[in-house]
Amino acid sequence: MEKTINLKLKVWRQDGPKAKGRFETYEVKDISTDSSFLEMMDVLNEQLIQEGKEPIAFDHDCREGICGMCSMYINGHPHGPDEDVTTCQLHMRKFKDGETVTVEPWRSAGFPIIKDLMVNRNAFDQIIAAGGYVSVSTGGVPDANAIPISKEDADEAMDAASCIGCGACVAACKNGSAMLFVSAKVSQLALLPQGKVERARRAKRMVAKMDELGFGNCTNTGACEVECPKGVSITNIARMNREYLMAKFKD
C-alpha cells in the first residue's frame, strides 16, 4: 500500500527582482513518499491554480540530477537534507508526516532573484565564457590512446568535470563564494593535456571574472563540499590557487 504524508510548506514568494519578498504558508495532503520534491511542488502549484492563485515559480529541467537547474534551499540545506542528490532526486520519504518544510531560493549577491524560487545564474555562464576554449587539432578523430594520460589524472579530471553548475556551493558558503565551481572548471582542463596550452590564461580570467561578479572569497569552512550534490572535492580549490599563482609568477 502506498504511503502518504501531509506537510506544511513555508515558501519564499517574491514578485520580481526589486519586489519585497515574504514567506507564505501552504498545506499539501496525501503526498506519496515515493514522489520527488519537485513532483510535490507540481501538486502544490496545481492546487494553487485551482484556487485561482499565482503558482510558485521554480527552475527545473532534466529531473535526472544532471542539469543543475532545480536550485532550492530546503530546511537550511541546498537541495535538501539528503546527501549527494539534487532537489529533483530528493524523495518525500525523507520528510515526516506533519512536518513543516521551509523552501527558499539561493541567497547570494551573485545570484539575484528573478521570481519566487528562481535565481539568475548567468554569472556562472560568464565565468565559463571567460575561460575561453582549448587548442586542439581539428583533424580526424584521434585514437583513444593517442594522448597518454595517467589514470590518476584522468580520474581527478572526471571527478572535477562532474560539477553540474547548480550553485549549491555558493548557497552553502557563508561568504557566497564560487571557488568550488570555478576550481572544478579550472581543474578538469588543467589536469588534461588538451587544456594545458591556455591553462595560465584560463585561471587568471576565470578568477578575475568571479571576483568581478561579486562572489565572496573562500575561508576553507568546507560547507561547499558537504552540500555539493556531486561530491566535488575542495582539493580542486587548492589546485586552482596553484594554477593562479603560477600564472601570476609567469607574468
C-alpha positions in Angstrom: 0.0 0.0 0.0 1.3 3.4 -0.9 2.4 5.6 2.0 1.4 9.2 2.0 2.2 12.2 4.2 0.8 15.7 4.9 3.1 18.7 5.0 3.1 22.4 5.9 5.2 24.4 3.5 6.7 27.8 4.2 7.7 29.0 0.7 9.5 32.2 -0.2 7.4 34.4 -2.6 8.8 37.4 -4.4 7.1 39.0 -7.4 10.2 40.3 -9.0 13.9 41.2 -8.6 13.1 44.5 -6.8 9.9 43.5 -5.1 9.9 42.8 -1.3 9.8 39.1 -0.6 7.8 37.2 2.1 7.1 33.7 3.3 3.7 32.2 2.5 2.4 29.1 4.2 0.6 26.2 2.3 -0.6 22.8 3.2 -0.3 19.8 0.9 -2.0 16.5 1.7 -1.7 12.9 0.7 1.7 13.3 -0.9 3.2 9.9 -1.9 6.5 9.3 -0.1 7.8 7.8 -3.4 7.4 11.1 -5.2 10.2 13.6 -5.7 10.3 17.1 -4.1 9.6 18.7 -7.5 6.6 16.4 -8.0 5.3 17.6 -4.7 5.8 21.2 -5.8 3.9 20.4 -9.0 1.0 19.1 -6.9 1.1 22.4 -4.8 1.1 24.5 -8.0 -1.9 22.6 -9.4 -3.7 23.2 -6.1 -2.9 27.0 -6.3 -4.1 27.2 -9.9 -7.4 25.5 -8.9 -7.8 28.1 -6.2 -7.2 30.9 -8.7 -3.8 31.8 -7.1 -0.4 32.5 -8.7 1.7 29.3 -8.9 5.2 29.2 -7.4 8.0 29.9 -9.9 10.9 27.5 -9.7 13.6 26.2 -12.0 13.7 22.6 -13.3 14.7 20.8 -16.5 16.1 17.2 -16.7 14.7 15.9 -13.4 17.6 13.4 -13.5 20.2 15.1 -11.4 22.4 16.3 -14.3 21.3 19.8 -15.3 21.7 21.6 -12.0 18.5 23.7 -12.5 16.5 22.6 -9.5 18.0 25.1 -7.1 16.0 25.2 -3.8 17.2 25.8 -0.3 15.2 23.3 1.8 15.2 23.3 5.6 18.6 25.1 5.6 20.3 22.9 3.0 20.9 23.4 -0.7 18.9 20.7 -2.5 17.5 19.5 0.9 18.6 17.2 3.8 19.7 14.2 1.7 23.3 13.8 0.7 24.7 13.7 -2.9 21.4 14.4 -4.6 19.8 17.3 -6.4 16.3 18.6 -5.5 14.7 16.5 -8.3 16.3 13.4 -6.8 15.1 14.2 -3.2 12.2 11.9 -2.3 9.4 12.8 0.1 10.2 9.8 2.3 13.0 12.0 3.7 10.3 14.0 5.5 7.9 13.2 8.3 4.2 13.3 8.3 3.0 16.8 9.6 6.5 18.3 9.2 6.9 22.0 8.4 9.3 22.4 5.4 10.9 25.8 4.6 11.7 26.4 0.9 13.9 29.3 -0.2 15.9 30.4 -3.2 19.7 30.5 -3.3 20.9 33.5 -1.3 23.9 35.2 -3.0 24.8 38.6 -4.5 26.0 36.7 -7.5 22.5 35.0 -8.0 19.9 37.8 -7.9 16.3 36.6 -7.5 14.1 36.6 -10.7 10.9 35.5 -9.1 10.0 33.3 -6.1 12.5 30.4 -6.1 14.1 31.3 -9.4 17.5 33.0 -9.4 19.7 34.3 -12.3 22.7 32.0 -12.6 24.1 33.8 -15.7 27.1 34.6 -13.6 28.3 31.0 -13.9 27.9 31.2 -17.7 30.0 34.4 -17.7 32.8 32.7 -15.7 32.8 29.7 -18.1 32.9 32.1 -21.1 35.8 33.9 -19.5 37.8 30.6 -19.5 37.8 30.5 -23.3 38.5 27.5 -25.4 41.1 24.7 -25.7 43.6 24.5 -28.5 43.4 21.0 -30.1 43.8 19.5 -33.5 40.6 19.7 -35.5 41.6 16.9 -37.9 40.2 13.3 -37.9 39.1 11.7 -34.7 42.2 10.5 -32.8 42.6 7.1 -31.4 41.6 6.8 -27.8 45.2 6.1 -26.6 46.8 8.7 -28.9 47.5 11.0 -25.9 48.8 9.1 -22.9 47.0 10.3 -19.7 47.7 8.6 -16.3 44.6 7.0 -14.7 45.1 9.2 -11.6 44.9 12.4 -13.7 42.0 11.1 -15.7 40.0 10.1 -12.6 40.6 13.5 -11.0 39.7 15.4 -14.2 36.4 13.3 -14.4 35.6 14.0 -10.8 36.0 17.7 -11.3 34.0 17.6 -14.5 31.1 16.0 -12.6 30.2 19.6 -11.4 26.8 20.5 -12.8 27.0 24.2 -12.1 23.9 24.2 -9.8 25.3 26.8 -7.4 24.8 24.8 -4.2 28.3 25.6 -3.2 27.6 29.3 -3.4 24.4 28.9 -1.5 26.1 26.9 1.3 29.0 29.2 1.7 28.7 31.9 4.4 30.8 34.2 2.1 28.8 33.3 -1.1 32.0 32.0 -2.7 32.0 30.4 -6.1 35.5 28.9 -5.6 34.4 25.3 -5.7 32.6 25.7 -9.0 35.4 27.8 -10.6 38.1 25.4 -9.3 36.3 22.4 -10.7 36.1 24.0 -14.2 39.8 25.0 -14.0 40.9 21.6 -12.7 39.1 19.5 -15.3 41.2 21.2 -18.1 44.4 21.8 -16.2 44.7 18.1 -15.5 44.5 17.1 -19.1 47.0 17.7 -22.0 44.3 19.3 -24.1 43.8 22.1 -21.6 47.4 22.9 -20.8 48.1 25.4 -23.6 45.7 28.0 -22.2 46.0 26.9 -18.5 47.6 30.2 -17.2 45.3 32.5 -19.1 42.2 30.4 -18.2 42.9 30.5 -14.4 43.6 34.3 -14.4 40.5 35.1 -16.5 38.0 32.9 -14.6 39.2 34.1 -11.2 39.0 37.7 -12.3 35.5 37.2 -13.7 34.4 35.5 -10.4 35.7 38.5 -8.4 34.1 41.0 -10.8 30.7 39.4 -10.4 30.6 39.8 -6.7 31.2 36.3 -5.3 32.9 36.1 -1.9 36.2 34.6 -1.1 36.9 31.2 0.3 37.7 30.7 4.0 38.0 26.9 3.9 35.0 26.1 6.0 34.2 23.1 3.7 30.4 23.7 3.6 30.6 23.7 -0.2 32.0 20.2 -0.4 29.5 18.9 2.1 26.5 20.3 0.2 27.7 19.6 -3.3 25.3 17.1 -4.9 28.1 15.6 -6.9 30.7 15.4 -4.1 33.2 17.7 -5.8 36.3 18.0 -3.6 37.7 21.2 -2.2 41.2 19.9 -3.2 40.3 21.5 -6.5 40.4 24.9 -4.8 44.0 24.3 -3.8 44.8 23.3 -7.4 43.1 26.4 -8.8 45.1 28.6 -6.4 48.3 27.0 -7.5 47.3 27.5 -11.2 46.5 31.1 -10.5 49.8 31.8 -8.6 51.9 30.1 -11.2 50.2 32.2 -13.9 50.9 35.4 -12.0 54.5 34.4 -11.5 54.9 33.9 -15.2 53.6 37.4 -15.8 
